[in-house]
Amino acid sequence: PAQLLLKTGQCQLVQAAFFENCRRAMNLVVIPAWSFIAHEQWAHAMSEAFFKTISAPPLGHDAVEKLHEEAGVILSAIGQVSDEVEKRMFTYATRQFITVVGSWGGEGIHEALEGLLQGVVIQMWTAFEVMVGDLLTGIATGFPSKFPGLAARSLNFASRESFRNAYLRAFPPSLAAIHNPLNDLSVNAICLLRNSFVHSGGLVDQIFKDGCQECGLTKWAGMAINTKFDLDGEIIETHVERLISSSLSLLSSVDSQLI
């Protein structure tokens, strides 16, 4: 999503850091698909270079080097593609990559891809948690007259409950535009998944089962205790996008209260 046109310096700084942290998390899943695209483009270039090279004999001991050099020239001539074409290529490559891995990939590659998705979840929760904490701390420091009872050093963001209570100290409960994003389903879902990966190694326990029911993660709610659940990319994508949307709503609402 595009960055918001925020008015206050505190919110602008927090938004910039949040976007950078989100970008770092998203880049984890870009590499496999772009590696697939790079390989495909290189194969096409090598095929074209091969026919050009063999049609211009004689072939010497440096034929392989010349082949690679010609392929590089062919790729350079293609140049960069538009954003729209890039998105289509990425979508196609992701589907093809998943097809190949699903057909040929062994346990090791599946574990590696599972780790990528786990990394996205963990980093996205960190991005949200940092954003929530930095935003309120910045308010307490930058607007002491507006929030006289909100000392930055007294704020606690160790859990979802603690940062929700901290925001209730700063803004009345009636300000739903601020408190609703903090209680969004995606916040609970991403936090639950992150805690399972970090604290339980991705194994199902009773806390996870109960949390799945509350968060709408019904796919995993019926799993047996001490079994490992496999991630679902579509579910992760849905909740990550919703978490980003909730974060931007929070930033926009807080910013409007400071003007």
C-alpha atoms as one frame of an Amber mdcrd trajectory, in Angstrom:
protein
   0.000   0.000   0.000   1.002   3.641  -0.490   2.262   5.554   2.507  -0.207
   7.873   4.227   0.094  11.664   4.023   0.467  12.166   7.745   0.698  15.622
   9.320   2.795  15.088  12.463   6.505  14.356  12.468   6.166  11.624  15.096
   3.673   9.660  12.991   5.700  10.179   9.820   8.819   8.709  11.421   6.926
   5.737  12.805   5.293   5.080   9.430   8.642   5.193   7.615  10.156   2.643
  10.015   7.051   0.453   9.813   7.173   0.335   6.011  10.852  -0.516   6.073
  10.257  -3.351   8.544   7.347  -4.670   6.441   9.473  -4.515   3.299  12.196
  -6.528   5.013   9.656  -9.208   5.938   8.091  -9.316   2.461  11.480  -9.613
   0.780  11.880 -13.043   2.358   9.300 -14.531   0.001  10.458 -12.590  -3.057
  13.770 -14.424  -3.455  12.431 -17.904  -4.424  10.132 -16.584  -7.160  12.708
 -14.174  -8.561  15.313 -16.921  -8.571  12.897 -18.935 -10.677  12.413 -15.968
 -13.051  16.167 -15.368 -13.288  16.813 -19.011 -14.141  14.071 -19.011 -16.775
  15.339 -15.800 -18.404  18.921 -17.069 -18.346  17.875 -20.341 -19.991  16.150
 -18.456 -22.816  19.176 -16.183 -23.271  21.568 -19.154 -23.298  19.471 -20.922
 -25.936  19.518 -17.864 -28.181  23.224 -17.327 -27.541  23.970 -20.960 -28.379
  22.476 -20.713 -31.856  24.250 -17.427 -32.484  27.575 -18.884 -31.371  27.462
 -22.110 -33.385  26.445 -20.190 -36.506  29.690 -18.198 -36.353  32.508 -20.777
 -36.304  35.205 -21.589 -35.556  34.535 -22.560 -31.941  37.641 -22.356 -29.767
  38.509 -23.380 -26.239  36.796 -20.235 -24.999  33.429 -21.178 -26.519  31.723
 -21.480 -23.137  32.954 -18.048 -22.062  31.718 -16.544 -25.333  28.377 -18.268
 -24.886  27.945 -16.769 -21.431  29.061 -13.366 -22.656  26.542 -13.431 -25.505
  23.770 -14.489 -23.125  24.613 -11.516 -20.904  24.359  -9.174 -23.900  20.947
 -10.631 -24.786  19.663 -10.146 -21.241  20.985  -6.580 -21.098  19.144  -5.749
 -24.312  15.850  -6.779 -22.754  16.174  -4.088 -20.084  13.922  -3.582 -17.085
  10.237  -4.400 -17.356   7.326  -2.239 -16.201   5.846  -2.640 -12.722   2.739
  -4.275 -14.184   4.749  -6.814 -16.172   6.931  -7.433 -13.128   3.862  -8.241
 -11.016   2.564 -10.681 -13.641   5.971 -12.335 -13.917   6.219 -12.638 -10.137
   2.730 -14.141  -9.822   3.414 -16.634 -12.597   6.842 -17.552 -11.221   5.464
 -18.061  -7.708   2.843 -20.492  -8.993   5.392 -22.339 -11.108   7.854 -22.481
  -8.226   5.197 -23.969  -5.930   4.283 -26.515  -8.632   7.899 -27.601  -9.052
   8.529 -27.815  -5.314   5.262 -29.673  -4.773   6.197 -32.236  -7.421   9.929
 -32.691  -6.824  10.807 -31.030  -3.550  11.861 -33.206  -0.672  11.446 -32.711
   3.056  14.404 -30.340   3.227  13.076 -27.788   0.724   9.602 -27.929   2.253
  11.124 -27.229   5.656  13.075 -24.307   4.185   9.940 -22.789   2.646   8.065
 -23.308   5.884  10.866 -21.410   7.602  10.467 -18.539   5.127   6.776 -18.199
   5.940   7.500 -18.420   9.648  10.093 -15.678   9.221   7.505 -13.454   7.530
   5.064 -13.940  10.409   7.712 -13.305  13.082   9.042 -10.179  11.370   5.560
  -8.824  10.669   4.642  -9.159  14.326   7.868  -7.382  15.248   7.046  -4.597
  12.758   3.594  -4.156  14.292   4.798  -4.370  17.881   7.560  -1.807  17.271
   5.164   0.513  15.449   2.622   0.413  18.273   5.280   1.058  20.915   7.178
   3.779  19.064   3.967   5.580  18.168   2.729   5.927  21.735   6.199   6.642
  23.123   6.619   9.386  20.517   3.290  10.885  21.512   4.177  10.872  25.204
   7.515  12.558  24.474   6.402  14.972  21.752   3.034  16.064  23.155   3.443
  16.163  26.959   0.818  18.903  27.350  -1.780  16.882  25.436  -1.052  13.731
  27.431   0.141  14.878  30.869  -0.420  11.494  32.529   1.379   9.518  29.864
   5.031   9.243  30.850   7.063   7.412  28.209   9.118   5.543  30.810   5.952
   4.083  32.370   4.648   2.526  29.163   4.693  -1.242  28.783   4.367  -3.060
  25.448   5.321  -6.579  26.522   1.999  -8.114  25.451  -1.134  -7.373  23.461
  -2.991  -6.641  26.669  -0.340  -4.216  27.883  -0.216  -2.104  24.722  -4.010
  -2.040  24.502  -4.150  -0.784  28.089  -1.446   1.788  27.309  -3.542   3.184
  24.458  -6.591   3.279  26.738  -4.566   5.516  29.060  -3.915   7.906  26.175
  -7.241   7.817  24.326 -10.788   7.314  25.648 -12.470   3.977  24.875 -15.014
   5.797  22.701 -12.316   6.425  20.051 -13.021   3.219  18.149 -10.875   4.331
  15.195  -7.833   3.964  17.454  -8.778   0.975  19.582 -10.404  -1.220  16.922
  -7.158  -1.688  14.904  -5.407  -2.815  18.094  -8.086  -5.469  18.614  -8.336
  -6.581  15.004  -8.539 -10.291  14.267  -5.273 -10.137  12.321  -3.399  -8.787
  15.347  -4.480 -11.793  17.386  -3.820 -14.251  14.554  -0.304 -13.074  13.687
   0.616 -12.841  17.368  -0.696 -16.359  18.037   1.265 -17.822  15.133   4.428
 -15.917  16.053   4.250 -17.095  19.672   3.780 -20.679  18.556   6.874 -20.552
  16.330   9.067 -18.753  18.855   7.940 -20.388  22.102   6.580 -23.809  21.048
   8.532 -24.620  17.907   5.328 -24.671  15.876   3.829 -27.476  17.964   0.144
 -27.341  18.837  -0.674 -26.779  22.500  -3.920 -25.889  24.272  -3.186 -22.159
  24.124  -2.785 -22.410  20.359  -5.975 -24.474  19.933  -8.023 -22.010  21.999
  -6.464 -19.069  20.178  -7.266 -20.554  16.768 -10.938 -20.635  17.669 -10.846
 -16.994  18.790  -8.866 -15.791  15.737 -10.801 -17.673  13.109  -7.847 -19.956
  12.290 -10.217 -22.911  12.241  -7.993 -24.937   9.895  -5.680 -25.725  12.817
  -8.120 -25.593  15.739  -8.887 -29.317  15.617  -5.300 -30.558  15.560  -4.000
 -32.830  18.276  -1.723 -31.535  21.035   2.034 -31.801  20.285   1.547 -32.134
  16.538   3.192 -29.698  14.131   0.946 -27.666  11.877   1.861 -26.778   8.295
   1.511 -23.162   7.280  -0.924 -22.029   4.617   0.441 -19.259   2.393  -2.996
 -17.860   1.541  -4.009 -17.618   5.197  -0.720 -15.913   6.060  -1.114 -13.466
   3.160  -4.669 -12.587   4.216  -3.712 -11.832   7.808  -0.503  -9.999   6.920
  -2.382  -7.703   4.531  -5.044  -7.107   7.159  -2.397  -6.403   9.811  -0.808
  -3.767   7.567  -4.220  -2.216   6.910  -4.985  -2.093  10.644  -1.591  -0.526
  11.328  -2.174   2.233   8.791  -5.640   2.873  10.214  -4.116   3.258  13.667
  -1.439   5.654  12.390  -3.975   7.766  10.520  -6.357   7.951  13.492  -3.635
   8.862  15.981  -2.236  11.475  13.593  -5.665  13.126  13.268  -5.950  13.344
  17.067  -2.651  15.248  17.292  -3.415  17.966  14.759
